[in-house]
Each structure stands twice: as structure tokens, then as C-alpha cells.
């Protein structure tokens, strides 16, 4: 890997001071989050990658491992509008989009915007709302605008949905269709903390039952800086060989004997965007194979379907993706 970096054209990849702009912003966010969150460094880096790549995020994990806290704290570090929506089985599309309300004084209907009209939106337990409400949300996520009664409302930048779901409890939930899951740039699976991390959690909150430390997390990134990060990510260079590598990885999911459904070209674009963001997070203005490999699992794990017999054997989508990464030749 060092050879790859050393052989890169110095004229193209002369690292100016502004190259570290994105990584400096990331360190600023990470520093604020460390006041409250212990562990989950990989998940945090993935969320920031999706944030800088202007993509929606799905957080999945068992109850009590700080899915909602991580999402809320990251939004708290940005100087943007924030809203939180708790999805429930009786939630209607108008509850999130808004509705026309009759004004008695003017005898006219006025549109009252719903909580989706924000910059960063936290959706708690997205799989608890009925299909009609989920479809309304995903349409907004894709189009970044809504049309109601002949009037179109466009959303300001940034517009990013961070959703959480519990994969264990299925009673009273509505499974997200694959076509809708594809709207998420990444699905980040959170795991239990290590023993040492859990001890540190207990030490931190042994005298702070109300978790007042959460109030110490301050906004450290402006909307303008987020936009600049997005622009810097777009400017990150990726070679033609690495573009072919991304295409080969995604194509391999369509010809894999363990998979019933492979990934679409949208997955290729997602890997491209997130790999460039990962490179920028690491202070580089060029992509290396490690950037691509590091984002492939969270980008693909919700875009593929295992064959039933493999699923019954306990095989996981991440296992299939890891096998594809291992077997796909890395360009030199």
C-alpha cells in the first residue's frame, strides 16, 4: 500500500494546507462527541463520511447501544436545524410532511410544514411506521422536495435523514422494502461495547444519572463548513483503475452463488462517494484501495439479499461482502 502512495504523481497530489480541511472538521466533531460517547469510533467515522457525502444514514443495532444518542449528538455538533420524529404504527404521512390548515380569518387553506422541514432529521425506529408513511418519507429523501396541492417545496442544504431500527424485535414493525433501503447511502451496524469501554461508560455516568454531560456537546460546524466539506470531497481524485475496482466489487455481487440479489449501479456510486469522503477524512486528496474496502460493507450490506439456504445457515451479508473483497483483485 505504501508503494501505491509513493508512486502517485507529485504534481497531481501535492497536498496543500486546505487538504486537511475535511479531516480537521472531523477531528472537531469527534472531539465534541468524546465528551459523551465512549467507543463506536468506526460508526462515528462512517456517519461523518455519509454527512460529508450528503447521504442518508441507517443505524441498526440492538436496544441500548446508543444508536439514538450517537445520531442526536452528531446533529448537536452542527449549527443547523434539527428535528426528531418518533415513528409509530399510527403515524400518517401528514404527520411528517405537514398539512393544509384552514385559516378562519382569511377563509383560505395555509400549508403548515411538518417536522421533515429541517436540515438534519433523526427518525427513531423507522420500521415501526406503516408502509404508506415510509413511502412518503423515502420519496422526500430521494427527491429532496415535496409537492402538495400544486405547490413544490424544495429543501435547503443540508438535508440528511439519520434513521434507527432494531433488528431483533419484529412485533409491531413493518419491514423496509429493498427498494426503499437503497435510498440510504450507508447502513451502519452498531455492536456491543468492549468490556473496557463498558467499564468506562459506567465510570463516566456513575455520578451523572441524568446524563447532563450531553448538554456540554456544542455546535462546532456551520452549514457553510459542511458545504465546503462536500465540495472538498467531490474534488478528491480517484484513478481509473480504482473506478474499475469499485465496478468489479459491485459486479461480483451479481454473480455470487451465496446471493439472491446483487447490488445496483447506485451502490457503485455510493462506494465512489464514500471512498472519496473517507480519503478526505484521512487528510488525503486521492483515493487508495483501503478507502474503498473500508466503506464497501456499510454501503452494500443493505443492498444485497442472501439466498434462503445461506441465511438459514447463519451466514450474514457482511460475510458475503468480505468474501467478495478478499477474492477481487486489487489494482497495483
C-alpha positions in Angstrom: 0.0 0.0 0.0 2.9 2.4 0.7 4.2 1.8 -2.8 0.9 2.9 -4.2 1.0 6.2 -2.3 4.7 6.7 -3.1 4.2 6.2 -6.8 1.5 8.8 -7.1 2.3 11.8 -9.3 3.6 14.6 -7.0 2.2 17.3 -9.3 -1.3 16.0 -9.1 -1.3 15.1 -5.4 0.8 17.8 -3.9 -1.0 18.1 -0.6 -1.8 21.8 0.1 -2.8 23.0 3.5 -6.5 23.1 2.7 -6.4 19.3 2.0 -6.7 18.8 5.7 -9.8 21.0 6.0 -12.2 18.0 6.0 -10.1 16.0 8.4 -9.8 19.0 10.8 -13.6 19.3 10.8 -13.9 15.6 11.5 -11.5 15.9 14.4 -13.5 18.8 15.7 -16.7 16.7 15.6 -15.0 13.7 17.2 -13.6 15.8 20.0 -17.1 17.1 20.9 -18.6 13.6 20.8 -15.9 12.2 23.0 -17.4 14.2 25.9 -20.4 11.8 25.9 -19.8 8.8 23.6 -17.3 6.1 24.5 -16.2 3.7 21.8 -18.1 3.3 18.5 -15.3 5.2 16.7 -15.9 3.3 13.5 -19.6 4.0 13.5 -18.9 7.7 14.1 -16.4 7.9 11.3 -19.0 6.3 8.9 -21.7 8.7 10.0 -19.4 11.7 9.3 -18.4 10.1 5.9 -22.1 10.0 5.0 -22.6 13.5 6.3 -19.8 14.9 4.1 -21.0 12.8 1.1 -24.5 14.3 1.6 -26.2 10.9 2.1 -28.8 9.4 4.4 -27.8 7.0 7.1 -29.5 3.9 8.7 -28.2 2.9 12.1 -29.1 -0.7 13.1 -28.4 -2.4 16.4 -30.0 -4.0 19.5 -31.6 -1.7 22.1 -29.5 0.3 24.5 -26.2 0.6 22.5 -26.6 4.4 22.0 -28.0 4.5 18.4 -30.3 7.4 19.1 -27.7 9.2 21.3 -25.0 9.0 18.6 -27.3 10.3 16.0 -28.6 13.1 18.2 -25.1 14.1 19.4 -23.7 14.3 15.9 -26.6 16.6 14.9 -25.9 18.6 18.0 -22.3 19.3 16.8 -23.6 21.1 13.7 -25.1 24.6 13.5 -28.1 23.5 11.5 -31.8 23.0 12.1 -32.6 19.7 13.7 -35.8 17.7 14.2 -36.6 14.3 15.7 -39.6 12.1 14.6 -40.6 9.1 16.6 -42.1 6.6 14.2 -45.2 4.7 15.5 -47.8 2.4 13.9 -50.4 5.1 13.8 -48.1 7.8 12.2 -49.6 9.3 9.0 -47.7 10.9 6.1 -49.2 14.3 7.0 -47.7 13.9 10.5 -44.2 14.2 9.0 -44.8 16.2 5.8 -47.3 18.7 7.0 -50.9 19.5 6.1 -53.2 22.3 4.8 -54.9 24.1 7.7 -58.0 26.3 7.2 -57.4 29.9 8.3 -60.7 31.3 9.7 -59.5 34.9 9.3 -58.6 34.7 5.6 -61.0 31.8 4.7 -58.1 30.1 3.0 -56.1 26.9 3.5 -52.5 27.5 4.5 -49.9 24.8 4.4 -48.3 24.0 7.8 -44.9 22.4 7.4 -44.2 19.2 9.2 -41.0 18.2 11.1 -39.4 16.9 7.9 -38.7 20.5 7.0 -35.3 20.7 8.7 -31.6 20.1 7.9 -30.8 17.0 9.9 -33.7 14.8 10.8 -33.5 11.9 13.3 -36.1 9.2 12.6 -36.4 6.9 15.6 -37.4 3.3 14.8 -38.1 3.8 11.2 -39.6 0.3 10.8 -42.5 1.0 13.2 -44.4 3.2 10.8 -46.8 1.8 8.2 -45.8 1.4 4.6 -47.7 4.5 3.5 -45.8 6.7 5.8 -42.5 5.1 5.0 -43.1 5.6 1.3 -43.8 9.3 1.8 -40.6 9.7 3.8 -38.5 7.9 1.2 -39.9 9.9 -1.6 -38.8 13.1 0.1 -35.4 11.5 0.8 -34.9 10.8 -2.9 -36.3 14.0 -4.4 -35.3 16.4 -1.6 -38.6 18.2 -2.3 -42.3 17.6 -1.9 -45.3 18.8 -4.0 -48.6 19.4 -2.2 -51.7 20.8 -3.8 -49.8 22.0 -6.8 -47.0 23.8 -4.9 -43.5 22.5 -4.7 -41.3 22.9 -1.6 -37.6 22.4 -2.0 -35.4 21.5 0.9 -32.3 23.6 1.8 -28.8 22.1 2.1 -28.1 20.1 4.1 -31.0 17.6 4.1 -29.9 14.4 5.7 -32.0 11.7 7.4 -30.4 9.6 10.2 -32.8 6.7 10.9 -32.5 4.0 13.5 -34.0 0.5 13.6 -33.9 -2.5 15.9 -33.3 -5.8 14.0 -34.3 -8.0 16.9 -37.9 -7.0 17.8 -40.3 -7.6 14.9 -43.7 -7.3 16.7 -45.5 -4.1 15.6 -42.8 -3.4 12.9 -43.0 -3.0 9.1 -40.0 -4.4 7.2 -38.4 -1.8 4.9 -38.5 -3.0 1.3 -35.2 -3.4 -0.5 -36.1 -0.6 -3.0 -36.5 1.8 -0.1 -33.5 0.6 1.8 -31.5 1.5 -1.3 -32.2 5.2 -0.6 -29.8 5.1 2.4 -26.2 5.8 1.5 -24.9 3.5 4.3 -26.3 1.1 6.8 -24.1 1.2 9.9 -24.4 -1.8 12.2 -23.6 -1.0 15.8 -22.3 -3.7 18.1 -21.9 -4.1 21.9 -19.1 -2.1 23.5 -16.0 -4.0 24.7 -15.5 -4.8 28.4 -13.1 -1.9 28.9 -15.5 0.5 27.1 -18.4 -0.6 29.2 -16.4 0.0 32.4 -15.5 3.5 31.1 -19.2 4.1 30.4 -20.1 3.2 34.0 -17.3 5.3 35.4 -18.4 8.3 33.4 -22.0 8.1 34.4 -21.7 6.8 38.0 -22.4 10.3 39.3 -24.4 11.6 36.4 -27.7 9.6 36.2 -29.4 12.3 34.2 -26.6 12.4 31.6 -26.1 16.1 31.9 -22.8 15.7 30.1 -24.9 15.6 26.8 -25.5 19.3 27.3 -21.8 20.0 27.1 -21.7 19.0 23.4 -21.6 22.2 21.4 -22.2 23.1 17.7 -18.8 23.3 16.2 -19.5 23.0 12.4 -21.5 25.6 10.4 -23.7 24.9 7.3 -21.1 26.7 5.2 -18.3 24.4 6.5 -20.5 21.4 5.8 -21.0 22.6 2.2 -17.2 23.2 1.9 -16.5 19.7 3.1 -18.9 18.3 0.5 -17.1 20.3 -2.2 -13.7 19.2 -1.0 -14.9 15.5 -1.1 -16.1 16.0 -4.7 -12.6 17.3 -5.6 -10.8 14.2 -4.3 -9.1 12.4 -7.1 -9.8 8.7 -7.9 -7.9 6.8 -10.6 -9.5 4.9 -13.5 -8.0 1.7 -12.1 -9.8 2.2 -8.8 -13.1 3.1 -10.6 -12.8 -0.3 -12.3 -12.1 -1.9 -8.9 -15.3 -0.5 -7.5 -17.2 -1.7 -10.5 -15.7 -5.2 -10.1 -16.7 -5.4 -6.5 -20.3 -4.5 -7.2 -20.4 -6.7 -10.3 -19.2 -9.6 -8.2 -22.4 -9.4 -6.0 -24.5 -10.1 -9.1 -22.6 -13.3 -9.9 -22.2 -14.7 -6.4 -23.6 -18.1 -5.6 -24.5 -17.0 -2.0 -26.6 -14.1 -3.1 -30.2 -14.0 -4.4 -30.0 -10.3 -5.2 -26.9 -8.3 -6.1 -26.2 -4.5 -5.8 -27.3 -1.9 -8.4 -25.2 0.8 -10.1 -26.5 3.1 -7.3 -24.3 1.1 -5.0 -21.3 1.7 -7.2 -21.9 5.5 -7.0 -22.3 5.2 -3.2 -18.9 3.4 -2.8 -17.3 6.1 -5.0 -18.7 9.0 -3.0 -18.0 7.4 0.4 -14.5 6.3 -0.6 -13.7 9.9 -1.6 -15.1 11.1 1.7 -13.0 8.6 3.6 -9.9 9.7 1.8 -10.7 13.3 2.8 -11.3 12.3 6.4 -7.8 10.8 6.4 -6.3 14.1 5.1 -5.7 12.9 1.5 -7.0 14.4 -1.8 -6.7 11.0 -3.6 -8.4 7.6 -3.0 -6.4 4.4 -2.2 -7.8 0.8 -2.2 -8.1 0.8 1.6 -10.6 3.7 1.4 -12.8 1.6 -0.9 -12.5 -1.6 1.1 -13.3 0.3 4.4 -16.7 1.5 3.1 -17.8 -1.4 1.0 -19.6 -3.4 3.8 -21.7 -0.5 5.2 -22.6 0.6 1.6 -23.6 -2.9 0.4 -24.9 -4.7 3.4 -28.5 -3.4 2.9 -28.4 -3.7 -0.9 -27.9 -7.4 -1.2 -30.1 -10.4 -0.3 -28.7 -13.8 0.7 -30.1 -17.0 -0.6 -32.6 -18.5 1.9 -30.4 -21.6 2.5 -27.4 -19.5 3.3 -29.4 -17.3 5.6 -30.6 -20.4 7.5 -27.0 -21.4 8.0 -26.4 -18.1 9.9 -24.4 -16.6 7.0 -24.5 -12.8 7.1 -24.5 -10.2 4.2 -21.2 -8.8 5.7 -19.7 -12.3 5.4 -20.6 -12.5 1.7 -19.2 -8.9 1.1 -16.0 -9.7 2.9 -15.5 -12.8 0.8 -16.0 -10.7 -2.4 -13.5 -8.1 -1.2 -11.0 -10.9 -0.5 -11.4 -12.5 -3.9 -11.5 -9.3 -6.0 -8.0 -8.4 -7.3 -6.7 -5.0 -6.0 -5.2 -2.8 -8.7 -1.5 -2.0 -8.3 
